Amino acid sequence: MTGTTLPTPLYPLYQEKFGFSELTVTVVYAVYAFGVLGVLLLAGNASDTVGRRPALRWGLGFAAASAGCFLAADALGWLYAGRLLSGLSAGLFTGAATAYVMELAPPGGAARATLVATAANMGGLGCGPLLSGLLAEYAPEPLLLPFAVHLALVAAAALVLQRLPETVAERRPLSAVRPRRPALPPEVRAVFVPAAVASFVGFALFGVFTSVAPAFLGRYLHVDNHAVTGLVVALAFFASIAGQTAAGRVGPVRSLPLGCAVLLAGLALLSAALLTDLLVLVVLAALVGGTGQGLAFRAALSAVAAASPADRRAAVISSLFVVAYTGISLPVIGVGLLAGPLGLEGAGQVFLVCMLVLAASAGGYLLRRARPGTVG
């Protein structure tokens, strides 16, 4: 997962090298999400069929190929290819690695395993920009060394994977993998709609932070230290881990509306940062927005899973991930399209207004449902 966010602080360097616009940055970023969506829709159940280890080997292979594309990048096309392969890798890991960690947990360790899997996922996403930012600022070859280090990490992960036991007892050949369409049974819809809206907004916020935040920090706040840029982006993901941990204590019923409220606060802080060009507000927006995303997304997953029929639960959860990864891609491209006529700050404000309306609508719907005597 570290590899999926590794290019984030490097986008300004790629812009300088290849001379492309903010729109191109957002499209390069969004290609990753399209790769994830493709895997979720076409092969989301691959590890259930062929086994956890083979699926994760494919994921590591795509990760290594992605790093290879960035190492060879001498034109824009390499960046698109690298991001797509990174998305394919993340799509395979999203379900397979989480299930594998839970299956390998000792008796009574399911809750801890879930937290470990979540922390590895979001923690990896946070470590990506932090690692590449530090290397780009304080080591030579800023567009090469981060991906060489990533290749070494992939090799180490492959060695560890070789020593782990397979947990899928009845494995079938790759030809048995079938596309799995998103599904939404009628009894889930009342729970799914606010959960999906909150997930969309939270992932959209992450999309903006990891695609256009480096350009905003450099252009308007004059932050030219790549390590600082990487740290600011990483804080959003680390805050998400804190939010998801807190959601386990607060409970899904209260965590979802609370997460929407905290997301609203994070979006408001980011809007204020765009208006005032203050770094402290960007940092606060990352911390508060990330916490809200963590609260809302863990609660959304729990609520949707609990409301789903057992025989359709995986398909419903896949539907939630499809909405979330749509949120991480389409709004970001919209910001890129608007950045030309409105400027980056103006495009950001339009995005934030739209996300504020969505988050407020989801939170208001949840509060109405929670009132005594209110019918879904």
GUMIRO-768120 format. One line per field, with one value per residue (C-alpha): x, y, z; chain; residue number from 0. Coordinates in steps of 0.02 Angstrom, whole numbers. Layout:
px: [X ...]
py: [Y ...]
pz: [Z ...]
chain: [A ...]
n: [NUM ...]
//
This chain:
px: [0 149 185 13 46 234 223 120 257 344 205 278 444 357 264 430 509 368 277 98 -51 -147 -280 -150 -92 -270 -296 -130 -186 -361 -296 -246 -426 -487 -365 -433 -613 -571 -504 -648 -777 -691 -590 -640 -662 -500 -416 -570 -550 -363 -303 -233 -49 -67 -177 -51 92 1 -24 161 202 93 174 349 297 226 391 480 372 417 601 595 484 550 377 202 139 251 163 -8 54 134 -23 -135 -24 -20 -211 -218 -100 -204 -365 -298 -232 -388 -487 -359 -232 -368 -449 -279 -230 -397 -382 -204 -253 -248 -412 -490 -384 -510 -537 -350 -323 -452 -364 -194 -260 -337 -178 -71 -186 -201 -28 48 -45 24 202 209 215 318 451 462 459 606 705 666 722 874 939 999 893 722 627 721 772 595 544 706 670 491 558 664 511 411 551 552 362 376 502 385 238 335 339 153 28 -117 -286 -404 -437 -526 -433 -485 -393 -386 -513 -645 -635 -793 -838 -942 -1070 -1110 -1272 -1391 -1536 -1689 -1668 -1494 -1535 -1587 -1420 -1315 -1360 -1291 -1145 -1101 -1116 -1002 -876 -881 -844 -706 -616 -640 -552 -407 -405 -382 -247 -145 -160 -166 -108 78 43 -60 74 211 119 20 107 283 322 462 521 463 476 354 233 243 214 59 -19 33 -52 -223 -196 -123 -272 -387 -309 -348 -527 -552 -483 -602 -749 -725 -754 -892 -992 -1058 -1226 -1146 -984 -1066 -1156 -1006 -890 -997 -988 -799 -784 -884 -761 -613 -688 -722 -541 -479 -591 -520 -344 -380 -445 -305 -155 -106 -7 -73 -251 -196 -119 -276 -384 -278 -293 -478 -531 -432 -508 -683 -647 -587 -738 -861 -785 -764 -941 -1005 -922 -990 -1167 -1177 -1105 -1227 -1378 -1332 -1396 -1255 -1259 -1242 -1131 -972 -1062 -1136 -967 -891 -1026 -973 -791 -844 -930 -778 -654 -769 -755 -566 -561 -703 -706 -517 -531 -667 -545 -417 -542 -592 -413 -387 -528 -544 -369 -322 -396 -561 -576 -543 -681 -808 -757 -771 -945 -1007 -930 -999 -1174 -1155 -1084 -1216 -1354 -1290 -1271 -1444 -1523 -1440 -1498 -1678 -1675 -1608 -1752 -1882 -2034 -1945 -1976 -1826]
py: [0 115 105 172 344 350 472 602 727 697 763 940 866 766 924 1015 870 832 1001 944 1033 1010 916 789 768 727 605 517 502 441 304 214 213 147 2 -36 -27 -144 -277 -258 -278 -412 -513 -457 -638 -702 -747 -847 -950 -972 -947 -802 -830 -838 -681 -588 -645 -567 -410 -401 -431 -284 -177 -222 -185 -17 30 -24 94 242 195 192 347 460 511 538 367 279 371 314 134 141 209 81 -64 10 11 -171 -215 -120 -196 -371 -327 -235 -394 -534 -466 -413 -585 -669 -572 -616 -800 -812 -732 -845 -892 -739 -621 -571 -393 -362 -435 -317 -168 -231 -250 -76 0 -87 -23 159 161 102 238 366 299 317 508 519 400 477 654 618 532 668 805 728 593 592 544 597 518 353 311 302 169 72 66 10 -133 -189 -184 -286 -416 -426 -448 -588 -679 -665 -726 -885 -933 -911 -1055 -1054 -1032 -1072 -1259 -1286 -1192 -1186 -1130 -949 -987 -1011 -826 -737 -552 -504 -367 -244 -291 -195 -295 -188 -214 -136 23 131 94 92 265 372 251 265 456 471 350 447 612 540 459 614 715 591 603 791 781 653 732 922 962 961 1089 1198 1191 1238 1371 1464 1425 1421 1254 1184 1052 882 804 931 902 714 734 843 714 569 651 627 439 423 520 397 255 353 381 198 148 270 204 33 114 234 102 106 186 344 339 368 533 586 546 652 796 782 770 931 1014 950 1014 1183 1194 1152 1287 1412 1357 1392 1566 1615 1518 1463 1301 1272 1261 1134 1027 1042 998 841 788 826 768 606 570 599 484 347 362 366 229 100 135 125 -44 -112 -47 -111 -281 -301 -255 -370 -548 -671 -741 -568 -480 -486 -413 -272 -229 -229 -104 10 1 40 199 244 225 321 459 453 474 573 726 741 747 879 985 965 1021 1174 1221 1294 1423 1451 1420 1286 1380 1416 1236 1178 1288 1219 1042 1082 1159 1002 887 993 976 787 763 875 781 612 675 755 595 492 612 606 417 416 519 421 381 420 290 248]
pz: [0 26 -160 -207 -129 -158 -306 -211 -160 -327 -440 -445 -500 -637 -691 -706 -800 -923 -924 -894 -812 -649 -748 -802 -622 -567 -712 -675 -495 -540 -655 -494 -433 -600 -580 -407 -471 -615 -497 -374 -512 -617 -491 -317 -262 -341 -176 -121 -279 -312 -133 -32 -74 -264 -264 -156 -268 -415 -311 -270 -454 -507 -370 -434 -614 -558 -476 -635 -738 -627 -633 -823 -840 -978 -1041 -971 -1030 -903 -761 -823 -836 -663 -582 -667 -610 -436 -436 -491 -348 -220 -286 -256 -83 -23 8 3 128 251 244 259 416 498 451 518 685 839 926 1005 904 770 836 849 675 601 680 620 442 447 518 386 249 302 382 219 123 247 240 50 39 199 130 -44 27 142 4 -123 -5 79 -40 -221 -373 -306 -452 -442 -263 -188 -315 -294 -107 -146 -253 -106 8 -117 -123 68 69 -60 51 201 97 52 237 270 261 137 222 77 87 -79 -213 -395 -553 -610 -747 -610 -559 -614 -617 -467 -496 -356 -269 -158 -80 -36 151 147 52 202 286 127 60 204 226 42 41 193 114 -50 38 147 1 -106 29 25 -165 -159 -24 -120 -293 -286 -108 -159 -297 -178 -42 -166 -267 -135 30 -45 38 -70 54 -12 161 233 88 115 301 279 163 276 426 344 331 505 574 485 586 745 686 645 815 901 799 881 1051 1002 907 727 771 839 738 568 610 716 571 455 579 595 405 392 511 409 247 327 386 212 139 264 217 33 77 197 129 305 326 501 432 300 438 545 394 366 548 571 398 413 584 514 366 483 597 454 348 485 544 365 338 502 473 294 340 486 378 233 210 243 66 -13 113 8 -143 -40 38 -137 -187 -43 -100 -278 -216 -108 -251 -367 -236 -241 -431 -513 -397 -413 -603 -582 -480 -619 -752 -651 -606 -781 -783 -594 -529 -403 -255 -345 -403 -226 -158 -283 -233 -48 -65 -154 -23 120 49 31 207 285 192 253 432 430 363 501 637 572 573 750 821 919 815 650 516 400]
chain: [A A A A A A A A A A A A A A A A A A A A A A A A A A A A A A A A A A A A A A A A A A A A A A A A A A A A A A A A A A A A A A A A A A A A A A A A A A A A A A A A A A A A A A A A A A A A A A A A A A A A A A A A A A A A A A A A A A A A A A A A A A A A A A A A A A A A A A A A A A A A A A A A A A A A A A A A A A A A A A A A A A A A A A A A A A A A A A A A A A A A A A A A A A A A A A A A A A A A A A A A A A A A A A A A A A A A A A A A A A A A A A A A A A A A A A A A A A A A A A A A A A A A A A A A A A A A A A A A A A A A A A A A A A A A A A A A A A A A A A A A A A A A A A A A A A A A A A A A A A A A A A A A A A A A A A A A A A A A A A A A A A A A A A A A A A A A A A A A A A A A A A A A A A A A A A A A A A A A A A A A A A A A A A A A A A A A A A A A]
n: [0 1 2 3 4 5 6 7 8 9 10 11 12 13 14 15 16 17 18 19 20 21 22 23 24 25 26 27 28 29 30 31 32 33 34 35 36 37 38 39 40 41 42 43 44 45 46 47 48 49 50 51 52 53 54 55 56 57 58 59 60 61 62 63 64 65 66 67 68 69 70 71 72 73 74 75 76 77 78 79 80 81 82 83 84 85 86 87 88 89 90 91 92 93 94 95 96 97 98 99 100 101 102 103 104 105 106 107 108 109 110 111 112 113 114 115 116 117 118 119 120 121 122 123 124 125 126 127 128 129 130 131 132 133 134 135 136 137 138 139 140 141 142 143 144 145 146 147 148 149 150 151 152 153 154 155 156 157 158 159 160 161 162 163 164 165 166 167 168 169 170 171 172 173 174 175 176 177 178 179 180 181 182 183 184 185 186 187 188 189 190 191 192 193 194 195 196 197 198 199 200 201 202 203 204 205 206 207 208 209 210 211 212 213 214 215 216 217 218 219 220 221 222 223 224 225 226 227 228 229 230 231 232 233 234 235 236 237 238 239 240 241 242 243 244 245 246 247 248 249 250 251 252 253 254 255 256 257 258 259 260 261 262 263 264 265 266 267 268 269 270 271 272 273 274 275 276 277 278 279 280 281 282 283 284 285 286 287 288 289 290 291 292 293 294 295 296 297 298 299 300 301 302 303 304 305 306 307 308 309 310 311 312 313 314 315 316 317 318 319 320 321 322 323 324 325 326 327 328 329 330 331 332 333 334 335 336 337 338 339 340 341 342 343 344 345 346 347 348 349 350 351 352 353 354 355 356 357 358 359 360 361 362 363 364 365 366 367 368 369 370 371 372 373 374 375]
//
